[in-house]
Amino acid sequence: MFLSALTSWWRKRRTAPAGHLRLIMFTRKGCHLCDDAWHLLEAARQKYGFLLESVDVDREAALLEKYGGKVPVIEVNGKMRFWGRINRVLLERLLRAEGQRAERKDQTAD
């Protein structure tokens, strides 16, 4: 019994707590806030395991119109969550909450 519980705990610890999340950063070249945000997101990605990609808003007129004055813009699973200067504490809080939500969902499925 104990070994089974320990094995189950270890498997959950090894899996990415936010692997179900997809973060997109809308950015542009020469944006220092975008560079700062990318470094922050990359460090968080290594810890939480979410998917991370960037999209240059200057490549499409629609994106430029929608996000041009707000970059960097961070979408989490299609929902705009951050823009401008990214708050590290709020990002961590969001990722922990999403990880806990996924964990609870997994526990109810077991």
mmCIF file of the C-alpha atoms, coordinates in Angstrom:
data_MODEL
# 
_entry.id   MODEL 
# 
loop_
_atom_site.group_PDB 
_atom_site.id 
_atom_site.type_symbol 
_atom_site.label_atom_id 
_atom_site.label_alt_id 
_atom_site.label_comp_id 
_atom_site.label_asym_id 
_atom_site.label_entity_id 
_atom_site.label_seq_id 
_atom_site.pdbx_PDB_ins_code 
_atom_site.Cartn_x 
_atom_site.Cartn_y 
_atom_site.Cartn_z 
_atom_site.occupancy 
_atom_site.B_iso_or_equiv 
_atom_site.pdbx_formal_charge 
_atom_site.auth_seq_id 
_atom_site.auth_comp_id 
_atom_site.auth_asym_id 
_atom_site.auth_atom_id 
_atom_site.pdbx_PDB_model_num 
ATOM 1   C CA . MET A 1 1   ? 0.000   0.000  0.000   1.00 0.00 ? 1   MET A CA 1 
ATOM 2   C CA . PHE A 1 2   ? 2.680   2.491  1.032   1.00 0.00 ? 2   PHE A CA 1 
ATOM 3   C CA . LEU A 1 3   ? 4.858   1.680  -1.962  1.00 0.00 ? 3   LEU A CA 1 
ATOM 4   C CA . SER A 1 4   ? 1.898   2.098  -4.314  1.00 0.00 ? 4   SER A CA 1 
ATOM 5   C CA . ALA A 1 5   ? 1.052   5.514  -2.822  1.00 0.00 ? 5   ALA A CA 1 
ATOM 6   C CA . LEU A 1 6   ? 4.702   6.579  -3.009  1.00 0.00 ? 6   LEU A CA 1 
ATOM 7   C CA . THR A 1 7   ? 4.962   5.479  -6.650  1.00 0.00 ? 7   THR A CA 1 
ATOM 8   C CA . SER A 1 8   ? 1.777   7.346  -7.512  1.00 0.00 ? 8   SER A CA 1 
ATOM 9   C CA . TRP A 1 9   ? 3.061   10.485 -5.776  1.00 0.00 ? 9   TRP A CA 1 
ATOM 10  C CA . TRP A 1 10  ? 6.416   10.256 -7.570  1.00 0.00 ? 10  TRP A CA 1 
ATOM 11  C CA . ARG A 1 11  ? 4.770   9.904  -10.984 1.00 0.00 ? 11  ARG A CA 1 
ATOM 12  C CA . LYS A 1 12  ? 2.666   12.998 -10.351 1.00 0.00 ? 12  LYS A CA 1 
ATOM 13  C CA . ARG A 1 13  ? 5.721   14.967 -9.194  1.00 0.00 ? 13  ARG A CA 1 
ATOM 14  C CA . ARG A 1 14  ? 7.630   14.063 -12.354 1.00 0.00 ? 14  ARG A CA 1 
ATOM 15  C CA . THR A 1 15  ? 4.853   15.078 -14.710 1.00 0.00 ? 15  THR A CA 1 
ATOM 16  C CA . ALA A 1 16  ? 4.515   18.687 -15.742 1.00 0.00 ? 16  ALA A CA 1 
ATOM 17  C CA . PRO A 1 17  ? 1.872   20.369 -13.568 1.00 0.00 ? 17  PRO A CA 1 
ATOM 18  C CA . ALA A 1 18  ? 0.809   22.690 -16.383 1.00 0.00 ? 18  ALA A CA 1 
ATOM 19  C CA . GLY A 1 19  ? 1.571   20.548 -19.407 1.00 0.00 ? 19  GLY A CA 1 
ATOM 20  C CA . HIS A 1 20  ? -1.999  21.019 -20.620 1.00 0.00 ? 20  HIS A CA 1 
ATOM 21  C CA . LEU A 1 21  ? -1.473  24.771 -21.088 1.00 0.00 ? 21  LEU A CA 1 
ATOM 22  C CA . ARG A 1 22  ? -0.509  26.513 -24.311 1.00 0.00 ? 22  ARG A CA 1 
ATOM 23  C CA . LEU A 1 23  ? 0.961   29.996 -23.921 1.00 0.00 ? 23  LEU A CA 1 
ATOM 24  C CA . ILE A 1 24  ? 1.389   32.289 -26.899 1.00 0.00 ? 24  ILE A CA 1 
ATOM 25  C CA . MET A 1 25  ? 3.370   35.487 -26.608 1.00 0.00 ? 25  MET A CA 1 
ATOM 26  C CA . PHE A 1 26  ? 2.511   38.118 -29.188 1.00 0.00 ? 26  PHE A CA 1 
ATOM 27  C CA . THR A 1 27  ? 5.660   40.137 -29.698 1.00 0.00 ? 27  THR A CA 1 
ATOM 28  C CA . ARG A 1 28  ? 7.690   42.295 -32.067 1.00 0.00 ? 28  ARG A CA 1 
ATOM 29  C CA . LYS A 1 29  ? 11.378  42.768 -32.778 1.00 0.00 ? 29  LYS A CA 1 
ATOM 30  C CA . GLY A 1 30  ? 13.158  45.403 -30.736 1.00 0.00 ? 30  GLY A CA 1 
ATOM 31  C CA . CYS A 1 31  ? 10.681  45.283 -27.843 1.00 0.00 ? 31  CYS A CA 1 
ATOM 32  C CA . HIS A 1 32  ? 12.608  45.200 -24.550 1.00 0.00 ? 32  HIS A CA 1 
ATOM 33  C CA . LEU A 1 33  ? 9.466   44.296 -22.584 1.00 0.00 ? 33  LEU A CA 1 
ATOM 34  C CA . CYS A 1 34  ? 9.012   41.346 -24.934 1.00 0.00 ? 34  CYS A CA 1 
ATOM 35  C CA . ASP A 1 35  ? 12.583  40.195 -24.272 1.00 0.00 ? 35  ASP A CA 1 
ATOM 36  C CA . ASP A 1 36  ? 12.007  40.413 -20.512 1.00 0.00 ? 36  ASP A CA 1 
ATOM 37  C CA . ALA A 1 37  ? 8.693   38.558 -20.805 1.00 0.00 ? 37  ALA A CA 1 
ATOM 38  C CA . TRP A 1 38  ? 10.239  35.806 -22.940 1.00 0.00 ? 38  TRP A CA 1 
ATOM 39  C CA . HIS A 1 39  ? 12.980  35.139 -20.368 1.00 0.00 ? 39  HIS A CA 1 
ATOM 40  C CA . LEU A 1 40  ? 10.382  35.013 -17.602 1.00 0.00 ? 40  LEU A CA 1 
ATOM 41  C CA . LEU A 1 41  ? 8.131   32.662 -19.588 1.00 0.00 ? 41  LEU A CA 1 
ATOM 42  C CA . GLU A 1 42  ? 11.011  30.403 -20.597 1.00 0.00 ? 42  GLU A CA 1 
ATOM 43  C CA . ALA A 1 43  ? 12.055  29.965 -16.957 1.00 0.00 ? 43  ALA A CA 1 
ATOM 44  C CA . ALA A 1 44  ? 8.445   29.238 -15.987 1.00 0.00 ? 44  ALA A CA 1 
ATOM 45  C CA . ARG A 1 45  ? 8.106   26.781 -18.892 1.00 0.00 ? 45  ARG A CA 1 
ATOM 46  C CA . GLN A 1 46  ? 11.048  24.769 -17.587 1.00 0.00 ? 46  GLN A CA 1 
ATOM 47  C CA . LYS A 1 47  ? 9.406   24.585 -14.171 1.00 0.00 ? 47  LYS A CA 1 
ATOM 48  C CA . TYR A 1 48  ? 5.783   23.968 -15.222 1.00 0.00 ? 48  TYR A CA 1 
ATOM 49  C CA . GLY A 1 49  ? 6.128   22.255 -18.607 1.00 0.00 ? 49  GLY A CA 1 
ATOM 50  C CA . PHE A 1 50  ? 3.578   24.227 -20.635 1.00 0.00 ? 50  PHE A CA 1 
ATOM 51  C CA . LEU A 1 51  ? 3.791   24.762 -24.400 1.00 0.00 ? 51  LEU A CA 1 
ATOM 52  C CA . LEU A 1 52  ? 5.266   28.140 -25.334 1.00 0.00 ? 52  LEU A CA 1 
ATOM 53  C CA . GLU A 1 53  ? 5.400   29.881 -28.676 1.00 0.00 ? 53  GLU A CA 1 
ATOM 54  C CA . SER A 1 54  ? 5.819   33.391 -29.970 1.00 0.00 ? 54  SER A CA 1 
ATOM 55  C CA . VAL A 1 55  ? 4.038   35.234 -32.760 1.00 0.00 ? 55  VAL A CA 1 
ATOM 56  C CA . ASP A 1 56  ? 5.352   38.444 -34.327 1.00 0.00 ? 56  ASP A CA 1 
ATOM 57  C CA . VAL A 1 57  ? 2.444   40.894 -34.575 1.00 0.00 ? 57  VAL A CA 1 
ATOM 58  C CA . ASP A 1 58  ? 4.152   42.797 -37.401 1.00 0.00 ? 58  ASP A CA 1 
ATOM 59  C CA . ARG A 1 59  ? 3.661   39.854 -39.784 1.00 0.00 ? 59  ARG A CA 1 
ATOM 60  C CA . GLU A 1 60  ? -0.130  40.231 -40.058 1.00 0.00 ? 60  GLU A CA 1 
ATOM 61  C CA . ALA A 1 61  ? -2.182  43.413 -40.229 1.00 0.00 ? 61  ALA A CA 1 
ATOM 62  C CA . ALA A 1 62  ? -4.950  41.918 -38.066 1.00 0.00 ? 62  ALA A CA 1 
ATOM 63  C CA . LEU A 1 63  ? -2.509  41.001 -35.290 1.00 0.00 ? 63  LEU A CA 1 
ATOM 64  C CA . LEU A 1 64  ? -0.847  44.388 -35.511 1.00 0.00 ? 64  LEU A CA 1 
ATOM 65  C CA . GLU A 1 65  ? -4.200  46.104 -35.137 1.00 0.00 ? 65  GLU A CA 1 
ATOM 66  C CA . LYS A 1 66  ? -5.291  43.859 -32.267 1.00 0.00 ? 66  LYS A CA 1 
ATOM 67  C CA . TYR A 1 67  ? -2.051  43.683 -30.245 1.00 0.00 ? 67  TYR A CA 1 
ATOM 68  C CA . GLY A 1 68  ? 0.332   46.282 -31.686 1.00 0.00 ? 68  GLY A CA 1 
ATOM 69  C CA . GLY A 1 69  ? 0.059   48.795 -28.847 1.00 0.00 ? 69  GLY A CA 1 
ATOM 70  C CA . LYS A 1 70  ? -0.017  46.181 -26.085 1.00 0.00 ? 70  LYS A CA 1 
ATOM 71  C CA . VAL A 1 71  ? 2.972   43.890 -26.758 1.00 0.00 ? 71  VAL A CA 1 
ATOM 72  C CA . PRO A 1 72  ? 3.973   41.690 -25.193 1.00 0.00 ? 72  PRO A CA 1 
ATOM 73  C CA . VAL A 1 73  ? 0.595   39.996 -24.942 1.00 0.00 ? 73  VAL A CA 1 
ATOM 74  C CA . ILE A 1 74  ? 0.349   36.573 -23.316 1.00 0.00 ? 74  ILE A CA 1 
ATOM 75  C CA . GLU A 1 75  ? -2.538  34.276 -24.152 1.00 0.00 ? 75  GLU A CA 1 
ATOM 76  C CA . VAL A 1 76  ? -3.119  31.180 -22.051 1.00 0.00 ? 76  VAL A CA 1 
ATOM 77  C CA . ASN A 1 77  ? -5.200  28.562 -23.857 1.00 0.00 ? 77  ASN A CA 1 
ATOM 78  C CA . GLY A 1 78  ? -6.631  31.258 -26.113 1.00 0.00 ? 78  GLY A CA 1 
ATOM 79  C CA . LYS A 1 79  ? -7.474  33.768 -23.372 1.00 0.00 ? 79  LYS A CA 1 
ATOM 80  C CA . MET A 1 80  ? -5.542  37.029 -23.025 1.00 0.00 ? 80  MET A CA 1 
ATOM 81  C CA . ARG A 1 81  ? -4.029  37.012 -19.531 1.00 0.00 ? 81  ARG A CA 1 
ATOM 82  C CA . PHE A 1 82  ? -1.176  39.560 -19.562 1.00 0.00 ? 82  PHE A CA 1 
ATOM 83  C CA . TRP A 1 83  ? 0.060   42.481 -21.634 1.00 0.00 ? 83  TRP A CA 1 
ATOM 84  C CA . GLY A 1 84  ? 2.844   45.013 -21.266 1.00 0.00 ? 84  GLY A CA 1 
ATOM 85  C CA . ARG A 1 85  ? 5.066   44.280 -18.294 1.00 0.00 ? 85  ARG A CA 1 
ATOM 86  C CA . ILE A 1 86  ? 4.419   40.726 -17.077 1.00 0.00 ? 86  ILE A CA 1 
ATOM 87  C CA . ASN A 1 87  ? 4.007   40.313 -13.331 1.00 0.00 ? 87  ASN A CA 1 
ATOM 88  C CA . ARG A 1 88  ? 6.073   37.320 -12.184 1.00 0.00 ? 88  ARG A CA 1 
ATOM 89  C CA . VAL A 1 89  ? 3.962   36.741 -9.050  1.00 0.00 ? 89  VAL A CA 1 
ATOM 90  C CA . LEU A 1 90  ? 0.661   36.724 -10.950 1.00 0.00 ? 90  LEU A CA 1 
ATOM 91  C CA . LEU A 1 91  ? 2.124   34.399 -13.595 1.00 0.00 ? 91  LEU A CA 1 
ATOM 92  C CA . GLU A 1 92  ? 3.295   31.948 -10.920 1.00 0.00 ? 92  GLU A CA 1 
ATOM 93  C CA . ARG A 1 93  ? -0.098  32.133 -9.210  1.00 0.00 ? 93  ARG A CA 1 
ATOM 94  C CA . LEU A 1 94  ? -1.896  31.404 -12.494 1.00 0.00 ? 94  LEU A CA 1 
ATOM 95  C CA . LEU A 1 95  ? 0.367   28.465 -13.340 1.00 0.00 ? 95  LEU A CA 1 
ATOM 96  C CA . ARG A 1 96  ? 0.082   26.942 -9.855  1.00 0.00 ? 96  ARG A CA 1 
ATOM 97  C CA . ALA A 1 97  ? -3.705  27.291 -9.937  1.00 0.00 ? 97  ALA A CA 1 
ATOM 98  C CA . GLU A 1 98  ? -3.924  25.679 -13.368 1.00 0.00 ? 98  GLU A CA 1 
ATOM 99  C CA . GLY A 1 99  ? -1.642  22.863 -12.231 1.00 0.00 ? 99  GLY A CA 1 
ATOM 100 C CA . GLN A 1 100 ? -3.764  22.260 -9.126  1.00 0.00 ? 100 GLN A CA 1 
ATOM 101 C CA . ARG A 1 101 ? -6.941  22.335 -11.218 1.00 0.00 ? 101 ARG A CA 1 
ATOM 102 C CA . ALA A 1 102 ? -5.512  19.683 -13.543 1.00 0.00 ? 102 ALA A CA 1 
ATOM 103 C CA . GLU A 1 103 ? -4.358  17.626 -10.558 1.00 0.00 ? 103 GLU A CA 1 
ATOM 104 C CA . ARG A 1 104 ? -7.834  17.673 -8.993  1.00 0.00 ? 104 ARG A CA 1 
ATOM 105 C CA . LYS A 1 105 ? -9.341  16.675 -12.323 1.00 0.00 ? 105 LYS A CA 1 
ATOM 106 C CA . ASP A 1 106 ? -6.899  13.742 -12.561 1.00 0.00 ? 106 ASP A CA 1 
ATOM 107 C CA . GLN A 1 107 ? -7.719  12.632 -9.012  1.00 0.00 ? 107 GLN A CA 1 
ATOM 108 C CA . THR A 1 108 ? -11.445 12.603 -9.687  1.00 0.00 ? 108 THR A CA 1 
ATOM 109 C CA . ALA A 1 109 ? -10.841 10.575 -12.849 1.00 0.00 ? 109 ALA A CA 1 
ATOM 110 C CA . ASP A 1 110 ? -8.897  7.896  -10.885 1.00 0.00 ? 110 ASP A CA 1 
# 
